[in-house]
Amino acid sequence: MKRSYSKFIALGSVVFLTMTYSCKKLLNKEPVGTLLPSVLANKAGVDGLLIGAYSMLDGYTTTGGTSWESSIDNWVYGGIASDDAYKGSNTTDQPTAVPLENHTVDASNEYLSEKWASCYNAIQRCNDVIREVPLVKDGSVSAAYGAEVIAEARFLRGVYHFELAKMWRNAPYVDETVTYAAGNYKVSNPGPIWSKIEADFNAAMGVLPNTQPQAGRANKYAAEAFLAKAYVYDHQYSTALPLLTDVMTNGVTSQGAKYALGAYEDNFDATKRNGPECVFAAQMTANDGSGGQNSNEGDDLNFPAGTYTGCCGFYQPSYTLGNAFKVDVNGLPMLGTTATSVTSYNSDNKTTTTATVNLPNYNVTPLATDHGLKATDPFTPPADALDPRIDYTLGRRGIPYRDWGLCGGEAWSRGDVVAYNPIKNVFNHKDIASTVDNAAGWAQNQGTADNYNLIRYAEVILWHAECEIDAGNLAAAEADVNQVRNRMALHHEYWLHQYLNVATPEGGFYADDAHLAANYHISPYTGQFVLNGKAYALSAVIMEEQLEFGMEGHRFFDLQRQDAIYGGPAGASFMANTLNAYIKADTRISNPVLNGASFTAGKNELWPIPLNQIDIEGGALKQNPNY
């Protein structure tokens, strides 16, 4: 969208800097020096407004905060707050991120305030589009085009409200009727807004075309997939099921390609973006004259601290995530739990604590890593059988790291907290000239053209599996999960191989099984869902989502929606039990952020509503439980 509509970017930026008042003050400050809507009442004006609404998908904020606080990939809220990752570095750098990871956050946290402000800024841009279209009287906007533009704006409004609903659940819904002029700018949050989000997506689905002239624009199937996702989060599985079936049967990308699962790594390659697995993505560009502002600035902090970037090691994959890729002798995930005696060390007060914890079976015996070793110390990667997705999800010492060379492990991290490095958001070195930018005026090689997939096709398939389980169709659910697993099980060409020449990693990789990068093993299920029942089937799907989408910012919210506290099928305190077991397991090696931490059931499943917003709204906003 940014690239295709680049001639309107400046217009869109000016429009919104003048028309939309800061969402840091939400809706109660009268705009000053605005452009009159009549000035924009033509096709160029409407298109500029729509581009302004799309441009907020990357989370780049105009409210005075930083892009990583409001990033669309939710690396903080969905990643380091879950068992996916740690905040690397140390407790003094970006200290306001620390309480988000260790669940001590309060309503004054600036990260939360910026995420809230960014979302409502974006929503107001969508509402500006919807308000403007009826004002066009010069004939430049046909009725059909006007309806499509409004549908796109409603789709985007649904996306931004979805972000708020995931984070806070009880967030205000703001439509085009909420304005200062109308005197109704004080907003409240009486409860969940899923029905209104669903209405936006449903309306968009009924109008949007199957294909679009630009790859970044939403089509009918993107709206249908988001509508189904909303129903899944709303636990209306029977309503979501036929929508997901239609997306799987008939769905195409905005460019008309049938949805399909290709090479796993292609989803994280800027040169192959908007491929057949992309249902909808935030579009990122580099070297476009914006100084990196149209790149994936939300991930500025999230690169290995060495090599081709100098910063910053803030999004480091956890030991638990690495262990999750271990498989049994049949090439299946190690489901189930085992009561395990765990000794956690706290370097702050030099004490150890021993407790019996129900750990996931994969987490009982950790994978060997180079934690504590010097870069010059010898290290051999573990020979454990592993799901091949591991080395496209995290970097491990001695394993090829894209075309950068063999991963340096802990030497590449920051703060000696963990031996693993992020990789999904990282660029290929051979493409650096065309896909990488310097961002934020300081982040060398850290503004990338890697799109962020808000929904990719594998998610649609696994949501379909969840709905089949709810309906009792366990064999059908297993077939869905196998469809995702067979991407790797049947295509060894998608596995990571050794370099042809380790001294020149940009020269490519071997393609035969004799030169695999590690001991990979993955197989489909063979009747276990029906044999073991509904609870087993659900745990297998949740596990598949963890493996498939690790480090993509979904994990916290996947755990949240499965918890019975908000109607999920996985049982009471599912999320708290999962994350508390993770904290115990991963503080077997001291972590300055997680030492002594715990997740409180009935509280930490949601984030506190920002205090400054409660103050601004004069009591109309109510705080989430137990904050």
Buried (B, 14 or more C-beta within 10 A) or exposed (E): BBBBBBEBBEBBBEBBBBBBBBBBBBBBBEBEEBBEBEEBBBBEBBBBBBBBBBBBBBBBBBBEBBBBBBBBBBBBBBBBBBBBBBBBBBBEBBEBBBBBBBBBBEBEBBBBBBBBBBBBBBBBBBBBBBBBBEBBEEEBBEEEBBBBBBBBBBBBBBBBBBBBBBBBBBBBBBBBEBBEEEEEBBBEBEEBBBEBBBBBBBBBBEBBBEBBEBBBBBBBBBBBBBBBBBBBBBBBBEBBBEBBBBBBEEBBBBBEBEBEBBBBBBBBBBEBBBBBBBBBBBBBBBBBEBBBBBBBBBBBBBBBBBBBBBBBBBBBBBBBBBBBBBBBEEBBBBBEBEEBEBEBBBEEEEEEEEEEBBBBBBBBEBBBBBBEBEEEEEBEBBEBBBBBBBBBBBBBBBBBBBBBBBBBBBBBBBBBBBBBBBBBBBBBBBBBEEBBBBBBEEBBBBBBBBBBBBBBBBBBBBBBBBBBBBEEBBEBBBBBBBBBBBBBBEBBEBBBBBBBEEEEBBEEBEEEEEEBBBEBBBBBBEEBBBEBEBEBBBBBBBBBBBBBBBBBBBBBBBBBBBBEBBEBBBBEBBBBBBBBBBBBBBBBBBBBBBBBBBBEBEBBBBBBBBBBBBEBBEEBBBBBEEB
